[in-house]
Amino acid sequence: MSIDLQGSQRPSVAAVMLILCSLVLATFAGSSAAEAASRRPGHVYLYRGILNVFSLGMDQIAYKLQAAGVATSVSNHTMWSGEADAMIARYKSGNREPIILMGHSAGADATISVARKLAQANVPVALIVNFDPVSPDAVPSNVKQIVNYYVPAGWGRAVSADPRFKGKLANVNESSTTNHFAIDKDDTLQRQAIARVLAVTGGGIRRKPAAPKGAQISAAPQ
């Protein structure tokens, strides 16, 4: 059966457009709500070492964290200062989600440099997880927790803290299990790092992003 509407019975173009816009907005709102519900609070900033070729474990960890609903970004260690400025600006604008830092080699040094700059602006750091820093500064008092996996037989160094530091600091000697170039890609250490992040960020629903090249995927720990 067909219906032929005549004259004033036909809906106007404006009415049709209004209906279509309403449907689009409803769809967008629904997807935005689902996205918000799936994301854990907090952001993990990961830093690679020299040349971006020896620290691909940072990309692997970032992918696994994204799959668990955690927002991440991966940068070269030379970008730390500008990123610290952006973190300060977001915090001052009212964003109080946990700041988590992670790095390998010179990227691990960068995490502490970021934390020290944030300390000057009274911005807290919820967690740092480092893989074999080579020349780290002292951990500032605004850091609540830092775990440092290192290989002292090579370039790796243990970290120390400022006198006013009241958080938790753990130096974990991994010289019997790995080396400087492999420590960030060690699956066991990656799992431990991810578990520490998830303990800070709390509950959420997993999402599955596209895997980066070279990432070896395993399920994130509960």
Stockholm file with secondary structure:
# STOCKHOLM 1.0

chainA/1-222         MSIDLQGSQRPSVAAVMLILCSLVLATFAGSSAAEAASRRPGHVYLYRGILNVFSLGMDQIAYKLQAAGVATSVSNHTMWSGEADAMIARYKSGNREPIILMGHSAGADATISVARKLAQANVPVALIVNFDPVSPDAVPSNVKQIVNYYVPAGWGRAVSADPRFKGKLANVNESSTTNHFAIDKDDTLQRQAIARVLAVTGGGIRRKPAAPKGAQISAAPQ
#=GR chainA/1-222 SS CCCCCCGGGSCCHHHHHHHHHHHHHHHHHHHHHHHHHHCCSCEEEEEECGGGTSCTHHHHHHHHHHHTTCEEEEEEGGGHHHHHHHHHHHHHTTCCCCEEEEEETHHHHHHHHHHHHHHHTTCCBCEEEEECCSSCCCBCTTBSEEEEEECTTTTCCCCCBCTTCCSEEEEEECTTTCCTTTGGGCHHHHHHHHHHHHHHHCCCCCCCCCCCTTCCCCCCCC
#=GC SS_cons         CCCCCCGGGSCCHHHHHHHHHHHHHHHHHHHHHHHHHHCCSCEEEEEECGGGTSCTHHHHHHHHHHHTTCEEEEEEGGGHHHHHHHHHHHHHTTCCCCEEEEEETHHHHHHHHHHHHHHHTTCCBCEEEEECCSSCCCBCTTBSEEEEEECTTTTCCCCCBCTTCCSEEEEEECTTTCCTTTGGGCHHHHHHHHHHHHHHHCCCCCCCCCCCTTCCCCCCCC
//
